[in-house]
Amino acid sequence: MITYDDITVGMVHFNRPTLLMQTLPSYLKFGKIFVWDNASTAQNQIPIRALAAKNKNIEPIWCGKNVGWPGALNTMIQKSDTPWCIVTGK
C-alpha cells in the first residue's frame, strides 16, 4: 500500500504567493514537498520561507533564473527519492 511518505510533491512557484498559500497547506500530509521558486521577487518568497520554517517536510528550491515549468518539474522529479511524485503548478 502506498503511503504519504512514498510520494514527493513538487510545486512550481513564480510570484503568486496568494495561490501558493491557498494550495500548499493541502499537501502538508505528504512526507516531502519541493517548492521550486522560479526567481520570484524577494517579497513573494516570504510565504515560502515562512511555511518551510514551520514545516520540515517543505524543501524550498531557489532558482536564480526562471527556467520555466518543465525545467523545474524535471529537476524536482530527478531530485526526488520516493517512488512516486505529484507535480503541480499554475
C-alpha positions as CSV (number, residue, x, y, z in Angstrom):
1,M,0.0,0.0,0.0
2,I,1.3,3.5,-0.9
3,T,1.6,5.9,2.0
4,Y,2.1,9.7,2.0
5,D,5.8,9.1,2.7
6,D,6.1,7.3,-0.6
7,I,5.1,10.4,-2.5
8,T,7.0,13.6,-3.2
9,V,5.1,16.7,-4.1
10,G,6.7,19.2,-6.5
11,M,5.2,22.7,-6.8
12,V,6.4,25.4,-9.1
13,H,6.1,29.0,-7.9
14,F,6.6,32.3,-9.6
15,N,5.3,35.5,-8.0
16,R,1.9,34.0,-6.9
17,P,2.2,33.8,-3.1
18,T,-1.6,34.1,-2.6
19,L,-2.2,31.0,-4.7
20,L,0.6,29.2,-3.1
21,M,-0.7,29.9,0.4
22,Q,-4.1,28.6,-0.6
23,T,-2.8,25.4,-2.1
24,L,0.3,24.3,-0.2
25,P,-1.4,23.5,3.1
26,S,-3.5,20.8,1.4
27,Y,-0.2,18.9,0.7
28,L,1.3,19.0,4.2
29,K,0.4,15.4,4.9
30,F,3.0,14.2,2.3
31,G,6.5,13.3,3.5
32,K,8.4,15.6,1.2
33,I,7.3,18.7,-0.6
34,F,9.6,20.6,-3.0
35,V,8.6,24.2,-3.7
36,W,10.6,25.4,-6.7
37,D,10.8,29.2,-6.8
38,N,11.4,30.4,-10.3
39,A,13.3,33.7,-9.4
40,S,10.3,35.4,-7.7
41,T,10.8,38.8,-6.1
42,A,12.1,38.7,-2.6
43,Q,8.7,39.8,-1.2
44,N,6.9,36.9,-3.0
45,Q,9.4,34.4,-1.5
46,I,8.5,35.3,2.1
47,P,5.5,32.9,2.3
48,I,7.6,30.0,1.1
49,R,10.3,30.8,3.7
50,A,7.6,31.0,6.5
51,L,5.9,27.8,5.6
52,A,9.3,25.9,5.3
53,A,10.4,27.2,8.7
54,K,7.2,25.7,10.3
55,N,7.1,22.5,8.2
56,K,10.2,20.4,8.0
57,N,8.8,18.4,5.1
58,I,8.9,21.5,2.8
59,E,12.1,22.0,1.0
60,P,12.4,25.2,-1.0
61,I,14.5,25.2,-4.1
62,W,15.6,28.7,-5.0
63,C,16.4,29.1,-8.7
64,G,18.3,32.2,-9.7
65,K,16.5,32.5,-13.0
66,N,13.1,31.4,-14.4
67,V,13.7,28.1,-16.1
68,G,10.0,27.6,-16.8
69,W,7.6,25.0,-15.6
70,P,9.0,21.9,-17.4
71,G,12.6,22.6,-16.3
72,A,11.5,23.0,-12.7
73,L,9.4,19.8,-12.7
74,N,12.1,17.7,-14.4
75,T,14.6,18.7,-11.8
76,M,12.3,18.1,-8.9
77,I,11.4,14.6,-10.2
78,Q,15.1,13.8,-10.6
79,K,15.8,15.1,-7.1
80,S,13.0,13.0,-5.5
81,D,14.0,9.9,-3.6
82,T,10.5,8.4,-3.4
83,P,8.9,6.0,-5.8
84,W,6.0,8.4,-6.7
85,C,5.8,12.2,-7.5
86,I,2.8,14.5,-7.7
87,V,3.7,17.7,-9.7
88,T,1.6,20.8,-9.6
89,G,1.8,24.4,-10.6
90,K,0.0,27.1,-12.4
